[in-house]
């Protein structure tokens, strides 16, 4: 999924779907240290595969890097590629987490998908690769249970 020519520093259109998106990685300049990197994507959009209606949510990705970091522009483009992609919330959340794990082989990763209600019910999806390193500072994702988020 990593491209040979990074997307950073050049004009790149939003991919039409995740299958045509590319995630780029860069070397971790602090691979000798344990730390957590967090990406929050408050305007995640995908399409319900049954009704074709849009779904909106917040994605939060926390990971402890090893040798590689995900390049943020490519991550933004990858996440935006879901806006016309038909998939259930669970599929989107786990597939995104798995794609990052496949690309980076981080020490640890968790992803939270906090989706707005449709049909009267919000769906929150959580996935992680296992226990975080003992010396990692893992903070709460800070998104409360649904009570009219906003």
Secondary structure, DSSP 8 states (H G I E B T S, - for coil): ---SS-STTS-----SSGGG----EEE-TTTTS--EEEEEEEEEEEE-TTT--EEEEEEEEEEE-SSEEE-HHHHHHHHHGGGG-B--HHHHHHHHHHHHHHHH--SEEEEEEEEEEETTEEEEEEEESS---TT---------SSSS--
